[in-house]
């Protein structure tokens, strides 16, 4: 995943590509590369590291970046990569070549069945040089291109897409077709820039806005043939489809939304890939590897309690962490709000592990709490999204999320990636302590690796949440109730709604509502109930019955296995089945979508809610 740019025209192609990649750096990445056709051969230059390092490599190879370009270079594309499959390296960087060097691709997204496709292609004699899922796409397209009845790169791409399961923004270069790029889209944005005798393609408008404001937002399951003087759009069956050219009249800030109306929506759609990028590289050969956190039996012998300290959304991630570590590891855990922690004379000493959670790594309350814990001898582990941030630098140990830049104030993908880190930590500790055996350890790992695909399934039916929000956005007060992990999920859901829609909402444990607050339930009151824990489901049905008998309208969020459950709710939204310990990761996404659509219907500024800042650096 990360940034794509492609160009065909008379400009200096390398200047366009490298400039576009520079504009996409805000997205976060670990490597970059460019590829282009010169004299009917594909040239490929890519490097681990920043775009500046790639520029130096291009110059070293003898190519002119600025000014008049090489007239023999006819078409090209580039990519900034945030590692998902395979560690950051020159070899794993995009673009990726096929074995016979006829096909080259860049790709955003996840090819879920890449392992099966790789085995198939290996049996057919193809060899692989990288660990990526993207190289599979290049080899698969070449496989179909070389078939006797094909010989057409567009047909080869169509055939390959029928085999690929997952999400993609795919751009394809073929040495036999130096006059075109082939692009395909499913669940990852592609925007096409329309120029005069030149055309562009990118993952964000940011990469092409300096050249053109006439754009085409490619629809899902579309395939584009882009030439210098034409564009043609087809469906997955190869039939032509109509398209609409839009004129962009955005600020530079808005131009980074990649075709989405709001950053928040874009970032929700990035959650599957961000979660995978956070979790999958840390699972290898049946074990969980936590870089920068050398945890082992000896380390844990010196720990007899754990503290989670954070603010807002990150605090809710810590609440889930408390539940997991106590249940799986049988270690006492306290989860505290950072702004209260530093004034509470906390019970922290050298046998305490303090885990601080912060998206920005600059949250001042959390930073001060961490320093307080350190002053009392505690070991500290930071879960942060920003490399080199203050909290990351000052903590004893750090675990980075791979959310990438999160621009919307309301945290979405940062939260799910924080949860990813929390689950990895809890499972690792539990296994070291012998609280879960090898079989359970591996099973939980597989459950985590399956999460991105299930998040995509939720996003695919967002219209169900949108419809419900359209009917209820005028609600004056909303209650969220849940038990166990679902209570912590309710806390985050309630916060998200308050942040961006300004609707009053509260979260309560399901059994607590009747101890006073149920007095506020009246005819038409909206109550949202996540019900994902098997042993608590019937208890929650009783709580739903209590509020419905007082006139409440109830939306429940349930796993598919509960779909035949007694229909106590007015509306039910199903999420894919998973181990019930993992449900907070899946259950939060429909709650985020609900908050988003409630706010949109109310006309609120979704990305920049009043009184809130992305990074809170004042106490």
C-alpha positions in Angstrom: 0.0 0.0 0.0 0.7 3.7 -0.3 1.1 6.1 -3.2 0.8 5.6 -7.0 1.6 7.9 -9.8 1.7 7.2 -13.6 2.1 9.4 -16.7 2.1 9.2 -20.5 2.9 12.3 -22.5 5.6 14.6 -23.8 6.8 16.0 -20.4 10.0 14.8 -18.7 8.4 11.6 -17.4 10.8 11.1 -14.6 10.2 14.7 -13.3 6.4 14.0 -13.3 6.8 10.7 -11.5 9.3 11.8 -8.9 7.4 15.0 -8.3 4.2 13.1 -7.8 5.8 10.7 -5.4 7.1 13.7 -3.4 3.5 15.0 -3.1 2.4 11.6 -1.8 5.0 11.4 0.9 2.5 12.6 3.5 0.8 9.2 3.3 3.8 7.5 5.0 6.0 4.9 3.3 9.2 3.0 3.7 10.5 2.7 0.1 9.9 4.1 -3.4 10.5 3.2 -7.0 9.9 4.2 -10.6 9.7 2.2 -13.8 9.5 3.3 -17.5 9.8 2.0 -21.0 12.8 3.1 -23.0 13.5 1.7 -26.5 10.9 -1.0 -25.9 12.6 -2.2 -22.7 11.4 -1.8 -19.1 13.8 0.1 -16.9 13.3 -0.2 -13.1 14.8 1.8 -10.3 13.7 1.4 -6.7 15.1 2.0 -3.2 14.3 1.4 0.4 14.0 4.7 2.1 12.8 8.2 1.1 12.0 9.6 -2.3 15.2 11.7 -2.1 17.2 8.5 -2.1 15.3 7.3 -5.1 16.0 10.6 -6.9 19.7 10.1 -6.2 19.6 6.6 -7.6 17.9 7.8 -10.8 20.6 10.4 -11.2 23.3 7.9 -10.6 21.8 5.7 -13.3 22.3 8.6 -15.7 18.8 9.8 -16.2 17.7 13.5 -16.3 15.1 14.3 -13.6 14.6 18.0 -14.3 14.4 20.0 -17.5 14.1 18.4 -20.9 13.6 14.6 -20.6 14.8 11.7 -22.6 12.6 11.5 -25.8 13.1 7.7 -25.9 11.2 7.3 -22.6 7.5 7.0 -23.6 5.6 6.0 -20.4 6.2 5.4 -16.7 4.8 4.9 -13.3 6.0 5.1 -9.7 5.1 4.0 -6.2 5.8 4.7 -2.5 5.3 1.6 -0.4 4.3 1.0 3.2 5.3 -2.6 3.8 2.6 -5.2 4.2 4.0 -8.4 2.7 7.7 -8.6 3.2 10.0 -6.3 5.1 11.0 -2.9 3.7 13.9 -3.5 1.3 15.0 -2.7 -2.3 13.8 -6.1 -3.5 10.3 -5.8 -1.9 9.9 -2.2 -3.1 7.4 -1.5 -5.9 7.3 -1.6 -8.9 7.5 -5.4 -9.5 8.6 -7.1 -12.7 7.5 -10.4 -14.1 10.0 -13.2 -14.6 10.5 -12.5 -18.3 10.5 -8.7 -17.7 7.6 -8.0 -20.0 5.1 -7.0 -17.3 5.7 -4.5 -14.5 3.1 -3.5 -11.9 2.5 -1.2 -8.9 -0.3 -2.0 -6.5 -2.1 -0.7 -3.5 -4.3 -3.1 -1.5 -4.1 -6.7 -0.4 -4.2 -9.8 -2.6 -5.8 -12.2 -0.1 -5.2 -15.4 -2.0 -1.6 -14.5 -3.1 -0.2 -17.6 -1.4 -2.4 -20.0 -3.5 -1.6 -18.0 -6.7 2.1 -18.1 -5.9 2.0 -21.9 -5.5 0.1 -22.2 -8.8 2.6 -20.0 -10.7 5.6 -21.9 -9.1 4.2 -25.1 -10.5 4.0 -23.4 -13.9 7.7 -22.6 -13.7 7.7 -19.0 -12.4 10.3 -17.9 -9.9 9.9 -15.1 -7.4 12.4 -12.7 -6.0 10.3 -10.8 -3.4 8.1 -11.6 -0.5 5.3 -9.4 -1.7 1.8 -10.2 -2.9 2.2 -7.6 -5.7 4.8 -9.7 -7.5 2.2 -12.4 -7.8 0.0 -10.0 -9.8 2.9 -9.3 -12.3 3.6 -13.0 -12.7 0.0 -13.9 -13.1 -0.6 -11.2 -15.8 2.4 -12.5 -17.7 1.2 -16.0 -17.4 -2.1 -15.1 -19.1 -0.3 -12.8 -21.6 1.9 -15.7 -22.8 -1.1 -18.0 -23.5 -1.5 -18.8 -27.2 -5.0 -17.4 -27.4 -4.0 -14.1 -25.7 -1.1 -11.9 -26.7 -3.1 -8.8 -25.5 -2.1 -7.1 -22.3 -5.6 -5.9 -21.6 -7.1 -9.4 -22.0 -4.3 -10.7 -19.7 -5.1 -8.2 -17.0 -8.8 -9.1 -17.2 -8.0 -12.8 -16.9 -5.7 -12.2 -13.9 -8.3 -10.1 -12.1 -10.8 -13.0 -12.2 -8.3 -15.1 -10.2 -7.4 -12.3 -7.7 -9.3 -12.1 -4.4 -8.8 -8.9 -2.4 -8.5 -5.2 -3.0 -6.3 -3.4 -5.4 -5.4 -0.2 -7.2 -3.3 -1.8 -10.0 -1.3 -0.1 -12.7 0.3 -2.3 -15.4 3.1 -1.6 -17.8 3.9 -3.9 -20.7 7.1 -3.7 -22.8 5.2 -4.7 -26.0 2.8 -1.8 -25.5 4.9 1.3 -24.9 2.0 3.6 -25.7 -0.3 2.8 -22.7 -0.9 2.0 -19.1 -3.5 -0.4 -17.9 -5.2 0.4 -14.6 -7.7 -1.6 -12.5 -9.5 -0.7 -9.3 -11.3 -2.4 -6.4 -11.6 -0.9 -3.0 -8.6 1.3 -3.4 -8.8 4.7 -5.1 -7.5 5.6 -8.5 -7.9 9.0 -10.0 -7.1 9.7 -13.7 -5.9 13.2 -14.7 -7.0 14.3 -18.2 -4.6 16.6 -20.0 -4.0 17.8 -23.5 -2.1 15.1 -25.4 -1.1 13.7 -22.0 -2.8 11.8 -19.2 -2.0 10.9 -15.6 -3.0 8.4 -13.0 -2.5 8.5 -9.2 -3.8 7.2 -5.9 -4.4 10.9 -4.8 -5.2 14.1 -6.7 -2.3 15.6 -4.8 0.1 13.9 -7.3 -1.3 15.4 -10.4 -3.2 18.6 -9.4 -0.3 20.8 -10.6 -0.8 19.5 -14.1 -4.6 19.2 -14.5 -7.9 19.7 -12.7 -9.9 17.5 -15.0 -10.1 14.1 -13.5 -11.9 10.8 -13.6 -12.5 8.8 -10.4 -12.3 5.2 -11.5 -15.2 3.1 -10.2 -14.8 -0.2 -8.4 -14.3 -3.2 -10.7 -13.2 -1.0 -13.6 -10.3 -1.4 -15.9 -8.7 1.6 -17.8 -6.6 1.8 -20.9 -4.7 5.1 -20.7 -2.9 6.4 -23.8 -1.4 9.8 -24.4 -4.4 11.0 -26.3 -7.2 8.8 -25.0 -8.7 6.9 -22.1 -11.0 3.9 -22.4 -12.9 2.4 -19.4 -14.2 -1.2 -19.2 -15.8 -3.4 -16.7 -14.3 -6.7 -15.5 -15.8 -8.5 -18.4 -14.1 -6.3 -20.9 -17.2 -4.4 -21.9 -16.9 -0.6 -22.3 -18.6 1.6 -19.7 -19.4 5.3 -19.7 -17.5 7.6 -17.4 -17.7 11.2 -16.2 -15.0 13.8 -16.1 -15.0 16.0 -13.0 -13.3 19.4 -12.5 -11.4 19.7 -9.3 -11.7 23.0 -7.5 -10.1 22.1 -4.1 -7.6 23.6 -1.9 -4.2 21.8 -1.6 -5.3 20.4 1.7 -8.5 18.9 0.2 -6.7 17.5 -2.7 -5.1 14.9 -0.5 -8.4 13.0 0.1 -7.9 10.7 -2.8 -11.4 11.1 -4.2 -13.2 10.5 -0.9 -15.5 13.3 0.4 -13.8 13.3 3.8 -10.5 12.2 5.2 -12.4 10.2 7.8 -14.1 8.1 5.1 -10.8 7.6 3.4 -9.1 6.5 6.6 -11.9 4.1 7.5 -11.3 2.4 4.1 -7.6 2.3 4.9 -8.2 0.3 8.1 -7.9 -3.2 6.6 -4.6 -2.4 5.0 -3.3 -0.5 8.0 -4.2 -3.3 10.4 -2.5 -5.8 8.2 0.6 -3.6 7.9 0.7 -3.4 11.7 0.1 -7.0 12.5 1.2 -9.3 9.7 4.9 -8.4 9.5 5.2 -9.2 13.2 3.8 -12.7 12.8 6.4 -15.2 11.4 6.8 -18.9 11.6 4.1 -19.3 14.3 5.6 -16.7 16.6 5.0 -13.0 17.3 8.0 -10.8 17.0 7.9 -7.4 18.7 10.8 -5.4 17.5 12.2 -2.8 19.9 10.5 -4.8 22.8 12.8 -7.6 23.8 10.2 -9.4 25.9 11.0 -12.9 27.3 10.6 -15.0 30.4 13.4 -13.2 32.3 11.8 -9.8 31.5 8.4 -11.0 32.7 9.9 -12.4 36.0 10.4 -8.8 36.9 6.8 -7.7 36.2 3.9 -8.3 38.6 1.4 -5.7 37.2 0.7 -3.7 34.1 -0.7 -0.2 33.7 -2.2 1.2 30.5 -2.1 5.0 30.4 -3.7 7.0 27.6 -6.3 9.6 26.6 -9.5 9.5 24.6 -9.6 6.9 21.9 -6.2 5.5 22.9 -7.5 5.1 26.4 -10.3 2.8 25.0 -7.6 0.7 23.3 -6.0 0.5 26.7 -9.2 -0.7 28.2 -9.3 -3.6 25.7 -5.7 -4.3 26.6 -6.6 -4.5 30.3 -9.3 -7.1 29.5 -7.0 -9.2 27.3 -4.0 -9.3 29.6 -6.0 -10.1 32.6 -8.0 -12.8 30.8 -5.1 -14.4 28.8 -2.1 -13.7 31.1 -3.7 -13.5 34.5 -1.6 -10.4 35.4 -3.3 -7.5 37.3 -3.9 -4.5 35.0 -5.0 -1.0 35.7 -6.1 1.3 32.8 -6.0 4.9 33.7 -6.7 8.3 32.0 -3.3 10.0 31.6 -4.5 13.4 32.8 -5.6 11.8 36.1 -2.7 9.4 36.5 -0.1 12.0 37.2 -2.1 13.5 40.1 -3.2 10.2 41.7 0.0 9.2 43.5 -0.1 6.0 41.4 1.0 2.6 42.7 3.8 2.2 40.3 7.3 0.8 41.0 10.1 -1.1 39.3 8.0 -4.2 38.9 5.4 -2.4 36.9 5.2 -2.3 33.1 3.5 0.9 32.0 2.1 0.8 28.5 1.3 4.3 27.0 -0.8 4.7 23.9 -0.8 7.7 21.7 -1.4 8.2 17.9 0.8 11.3 17.6 3.4 10.4 20.2 3.1 14.0 21.4 0.0 13.9 23.6 1.2 16.0 26.6 -0.9 14.3 29.3 0.3 10.9 28.2 3.9 12.0 27.9 3.7 13.5 31.5 2.1 10.3 32.8 4.9 8.2 31.2 7.5 10.4 32.8 5.8 10.1 36.1 5.8 6.3 35.8 9.5 6.3 34.8 10.4 8.5 37.8 8.9 5.7 40.0 11.1 3.0 38.4 8.5 1.6 36.0 9.5 0.1 32.6 7.6 1.9 29.8 6.4 0.6 26.5 5.0 3.1 23.9 2.4 2.3 21.3 2.6 5.2 18.8 2.1 6.0 15.1 4.8 8.6 14.6 8.4 7.5 14.3 10.7 9.8 16.2 7.9 11.4 18.3 8.7 12.5 21.8 6.9 9.6 23.5 8.6 7.1 21.1 12.0 8.6 21.9 11.6 8.7 25.7 9.9 5.4 26.3 12.1 2.4 27.2 10.5 0.4 24.4 8.3 1.3 21.5 5.9 -0.5 19.2 4.9 1.4 16.1 1.5 1.1 14.5 1.4 1.3 10.7 -1.6 3.5 10.4 0.2 6.0 8.3 -0.8 9.7 8.4 -4.3 10.1 9.9 -5.5 13.6 9.0 -9.1 13.5 10.2 -9.3 14.5 13.9 -11.6 11.6 14.8 -9.3 8.6 15.0 -10.3 5.5 13.1 -7.5 3.6 11.6 -5.1 4.7 14.4 -7.5 3.0 16.9 -7.7 -0.3 15.0 -3.9 -0.4 14.6 -3.5 0.4 18.3 -5.7 -2.6 19.0 -3.6 -4.7 16.7 -0.5 -3.9 18.8 -2.4 -4.5 22.1 -3.5 -8.0 20.9 0.1 -8.9 19.8 1.4 -7.9 23.2 -1.2 -9.8 25.1 -0.8 -13.0 23.1 3.0 -12.8 23.3 3.0 -12.5 27.1 0.4 -15.2 27.5 2.4 -17.6 25.4 5.7 -16.9 27.2 4.0 -17.4 30.6 2.5 -20.7 29.4 -1.1 -19.4 29.8 -1.9 -20.4 26.2 -0.4 -23.4 24.5 1.2 -23.5 21.1 -1.9 -24.5 19.3 -4.0 -21.7 20.7 -1.1 -19.2 20.1 -1.1 -20.0 16.4 -4.9 -20.0 16.2 -5.1 -16.5 17.6 -2.4 -15.4 15.1 -4.5 -16.7 12.3 -7.5 -15.0 13.6 -5.6 -11.7 13.6 -4.4 -12.2 10.1 -8.0 -12.8 8.9 -9.2 -9.4 10.3 -8.4 -7.2 7.3 -10.5 -9.3 4.9 -13.4 -9.2 7.4 -13.1 -5.4 7.8 -13.4 -5.1 4.0 -16.6 -7.2 4.1 -18.0 -4.6 6.6 -17.0 -1.7 4.4 -18.7 -3.4 1.5 -22.1 -3.0 3.1 -21.7 0.4 4.6 -25.0 1.4 2.9 -26.9 -0.4 5.7 -25.4 1.8 8.3 -25.9 4.9 6.1 -29.6 4.1 5.7 -30.1 3.7 9.5 -28.2 7.0 10.1 -30.3 8.8 7.6 -33.4 7.8 9.5 -32.1 8.7 13.0 -29.6 11.7 12.6 -32.0 14.0 14.4 -31.7 12.0 17.7 -31.0 14.3 20.6 -29.5 11.6 22.9 -28.1 8.1 22.2 -27.1 5.4 24.6 -24.6 2.6 23.9 -24.8 -0.4 26.1 -22.6 -3.6 26.2 -21.1 -6.1 28.5 -17.5 -7.2 28.8 -15.5 -6.2 25.7 -18.6 -4.8 24.2 -18.7 -2.2 27.0 -15.3 -0.9 26.0 -16.4 -1.0 22.3 -19.5 1.1 23.4 -17.2 3.6 25.0 -15.3 4.2 21.8 -18.5 4.2 19.7 -20.0 6.8 22.0 -16.9 9.0 21.9 -16.8 8.9 18.1 -20.4 10.0 17.8 -20.0 12.9 20.2 -16.8 14.0 18.5 -18.1 14.6 15.1 -21.9 14.8 15.3 -22.3 16.8 18.6 -25.1 14.4 19.6 -25.1 13.7 23.3 -24.3 10.0 23.9 -23.3 7.8 26.8 -21.9 4.3 27.1 -22.9 2.0 30.0 -22.3 -1.6 30.9 -25.5 -3.5 29.9 -26.3 -4.4 33.5 -25.7 -0.9 34.9 -28.4 1.0 32.9 -31.1 -0.1 35.2 -29.3 1.3 38.3 -30.6 4.8 37.6 -29.9 5.9 34.0 -32.8 3.9 32.5 -35.0 6.7 33.8 -33.8 8.7 30.8 -35.1 6.1 28.3 -38.4 7.3 26.7 -40.4 6.8 23.5 -38.0 7.0 20.5 -34.7 7.0 22.5 -32.0 5.4 20.3 -30.0 2.7 21.9 -27.0 0.9 20.2 -26.1 -2.5 21.5 -23.0 -4.5 20.4 -23.6 -8.1 21.3 -20.6 -10.3 20.4 -19.8 -12.3 23.5 -21.4 -15.8 23.5 -21.8 -16.2 27.3 -23.3 -12.7 27.6 -25.7 -12.6 24.7 -28.8 -13.7 26.6 -28.0 -11.2 29.3 -27.9 -8.5 26.6 -31.2 -9.6 25.2 -32.7 -9.0 28.6 -31.2 -5.5 28.7 -32.6 -4.8 25.2 -36.0 -6.0 26.4 -35.8 -3.5 29.3 -35.1 -0.5 27.1 -37.6 -1.5 24.4 -40.4 -1.9 27.0 -39.8 1.8 27.7 -40.0 2.9 24.1 -36.4 2.7 22.9 -35.4 2.0 19.3 -32.6 -0.5 19.3 -29.8 -1.1 16.8 -27.7 -4.2 17.6 -24.3 -5.1 16.2 -23.9 -8.9 16.1 -21.7 -11.6 14.6 -23.2 -13.7 11.9 -23.5 -16.7 14.2 -26.1 -14.7 16.2 -28.2 -13.9 13.2 -30.9 -16.5 14.2 -30.9 -15.1 17.7 -34.2 -13.9 19.2 -35.1 -10.7 17.3 -35.2 -8.3 20.2 -33.7 -5.4 18.3 -35.4 -3.2 15.7 -32.4 -3.3 13.4 -29.4 -5.6 13.3 -26.1 -5.1 11.6 -24.0 -8.3 11.3 -20.3 -8.4 11.3 -18.2 -11.5 10.2 -17.7 -14.2 12.7 -14.4 -14.3 14.5 -13.0 -15.4 17.9 -15.0 -13.4 20.4 -11.8 -11.9 21.8 -11.2 -10.2 18.5 -14.7 -8.6 18.1 -13.7 -5.1 19.3 -11.6 -4.8 16.2 -14.5 -5.6 13.9 -17.3 -4.1 15.9 -15.8 -0.6 16.0 -15.9 -0.1 12.2 -19.7 0.0 11.9 -19.8 2.3 14.9 -17.3 4.6 13.1 -19.4 4.5 10.0 -22.5 5.3 12.1 -20.9 8.3 13.6 -19.7 9.5 10.2 -23.1 9.2 8.5 -24.9 10.8 11.5 -22.5 13.8 11.2 -22.7 14.1 7.5 -26.5 14.1 7.6 -26.4 16.9 10.2 -24.0 18.9 8.0 -21.1 18.8 10.5 -17.5 19.4 9.5 -16.5 15.7 9.8 -12.8 16.0 9.5 -12.4 19.1 11.7 -15.0 19.0 14.5 -15.3 22.0 16.7 -12.9 22.5 19.7 -10.8 19.5 18.8 -7.2 19.1 17.6 -5.5 16.1 16.1 -2.6 16.2 18.4 -3.3 17.5 21.9 -0.1 19.1 23.1 -1.5 21.2 26.0 -2.3 19.8 29.4 
